[in-house]
Amino acid sequence: MRNYHVRLLDIQKADDAAALMQQIGTDIHGVSLMKNKMVHYNFRVGPLPPAAANIIKQEMLSVGGEAAVTRGVINCSANDSDAILSATRKQFRKFCQKLRAQPFSLASMADKIQTSLQLQEKSTGLPFKCRGLDIDLKQRSLIMGILNVTPDSFSDGNRFLSLENALNQARKLVEEGADILDIGGESTRPGAAQVNEEEELNRVLPVIETLRRDFPQLPISIDTYKSRVAAAALNVGADIINDISAFNFDPKMAEVAAATDAYTCLMHIQGTPNAMQTDPVYSDLFAEICHYFEKSIKLASDAGVKREKLILDPGIGFGKTLEHNLLLLKHLNDFTGFNLPLLIGTSRKSFISKLTGDPVDQRLSASLATVAQALTKGANIARVHDVAATKQAVTVIDAINHIQR
Ligand code: 8Y7
């Protein structure tokens, strides 16, 4: 009686499959043919008129893939709706060829699917060039250290309000390994008081000016949704606009980004900081955030902002319940299809205490867990208060995520 080993395999990318086949001595020509069949890709597409959805279903089945459509598509009684496609890369290639011969602008859908698939398999190609930083974010993750020059931020309000205290904290964060500093002069926590522009400028400009002089290579981000504050900060040496409204609160913000060629982090927020946490509701969390990103990317391109200057952030805690935050962290990969850098800010946030019950000064371990999860699921930049500890976590997680099978 023979005893066969049966072993489950974790194959995330075609390269993982290739390595496993090489281990058993598969012919190299076979490896290159088969590796792509061992990975499945999934897309949600739409909105489709029922006739187009029927074509997609048929073509997908004809190449051996699968397409789920809305009930009622088959007899065209459904309204415009989405479809979920699942297939290997090779099946998608055949499918896309077939789509090119079809009506309903399906050729343009084929283009989008093919571009996305090409990007997915690549392990390089997310350049980030900012002051002294010139890296590929697919090779290394970045830490953005938080510096709040405010009297009322939820975890460190008032601690760094004086110029001297702010600069000391900034130097500490840089020494600990921050790749970027994010400087904010107005708290956006729920219910925080709004600050007038003069006051906000008085808080942040001296800090940015001094840091620019002391750290000529350091990328500096200005956390503001006001175009005048952003413009003044960029003028004294900031490099990145961290706009929690993704060009929505101030109609002039995109123009400032375009004129200065700055990077902009486009963060998703539902509502406004004051009201965002009163019963946030989504009919489809991921679809709504993706549509919001698409709209802000369009605002950017209409104003003349280069696409490669954009960073996306789903905005943990900004108009989200605990469940929303957890879902975003679990499936952050859904946002990698934009092929733009992803930033994530979870540090010490209150959703953590809903799970652990810990006060704000005891949320470090839990914050590190969220950073590990986010980086593993495709985040490139972690915005944090505790840089030294995060640096240790990021070093380990990056090593794990980059090791070849
Ligand atoms: C985030 C943020 C805050 C975030 C980005 C806090 C300014 C609340 N959170 N910016 N700002 N992403 N891009 O906990 O998650 O620091 S304020």
Boltz pocket constraint, residues with backbone or C-beta under 6 A from the ligand:
constraints:
  - pocket:
      binder: B
      contacts: [[A, 146], [A, 184], [A, 188], [A, 189], [A, 223], [A, 242], [A, 243], [A, 244], [A, 265], [A, 267], [A, 313], [A, 315], [A, 316], [A, 343], [A, 344], [A, 345], [A, 346], [A, 347], [A, 348], [A, 349], [A, 383]]
      max_distance: 6.0
